[in-house]
Amino acid sequence: MEQNNDLDAGFARAGTDVDRTLNVRNSLSDHGRQPVCKYPTDVTAATVRNLGKSVKVKRLKVAGGSAETLASGRIRVINPTEDIAIMMGRLAGQRAYDALIAGELGLSVEIRLNGISHAREVLGTGRESLLKPGDLQITGSSFRTQWAVTAKPQHLFEAVAVRYSARYLESVSERVPELVSWALSTISMNRQVVLSAPADLTGLAERMLATSVDDADNSLLMEAYAMQILVAVWHRAIGRGTSSASTTEENEIVSHALQVIRANPTASLTIAEIAKACRVSASRLKTLFQKSHPTSIGAEIINVRMSMAAQMIGDGVTISKAAETLGYRSPEAFSRAVRQHFGRPPRDLQPP
């Protein structure tokens, strides 16, 4: 009950910001411009369920019935490449809803311009967040999960979300090794953080919402926007600054170590083997890793291995096969490792 009270209070505080923003935007009509909260198109539950493979909505209940209109406005999903998915939403008069959304692998970034929603992870590590206007959410997921998302009735919702696959991040690692090291670590450790969005990110999100995507040129523009967002988010997450040549070299070593771990996260993988692949001593690798990560490299190996375990089990792989693939001596040893990491047995991670 206390948690629900806290949630209601959070919605109430954020709602004041939404109403204030709406009033400011509606005042534009006094100068002969249409307020942005008026839209001719209805967005229904069916519209959301049919957004495409990039957005998998397993359940959506709108107040008044699942067939009712959710809001007026538009939600667009764009895939400028097969490894980047961009979702842009601008809705007015949104009704209360309760949704179950599949969470995909990779790094997800959401810039919330207006609107409030609460999300709770129901498969995975139990993460939870309340997003309100001006928030920036960064989420790393190394396995498929599900999120229960709820929202109360609100005047205006505007957001831009981008998901980057690990494959895309690795493809740009030579150009921005420090950024990719941070991003891949965020994925492997299933980190989630909510920060205040800087002005350059909110401005970029507003430009994206105003951009037409009816031709290939704008699809290319969206890919460029996605890269700008990634760089800006990285700067916001770790603090912007110049790097010396030695720091860049150190980050490249750490990035290579992360790639080695992800390529072979079995129970037999040792720090000495990773260090050898990176052409440094084990002690130096441990030192470099702890300079840029909140956990040790040993803990990182376990994080990646357990993330892969959860993904395999969630995809329907048997416990025995997952144990064998990840190099455990027996299913029992694997089950103990999963329980120690997640606080629950492997069967709890199996699909319903």
Secondary structure, DSSP 8 states (H G I E B T S, - for coil): -HHHHHHHHHHHHHHHHHHHHHHHHHGGGGGT---TT--S-EEEHHHHHTS-TTS-EEEEEETT-TTSEEEEEEEEEEEEETTEEEEEEEEEEE--EEEEEEE-SEEEEEEEEE--EEEEEEESS--EEEE-TTEEEEEEESS-EEEEEEE--EEEEEEEEEEE-HHHHHHTTTT-HHHHHHHHHHHHTT-EEEEE--HHHHHHHHHHHT---SSHHHHHHHHHHHHHHHHHHHHHHH------HHHHHHHHHHHHHHHHHHH---TT--HHHHHHHHTS-HHHHHHHHHHH-SS-HHHHHHHHHHHHHHHHHHTT--HHHHHHHTT-SSHHHHHHHHHHHHSS-GGGGS--
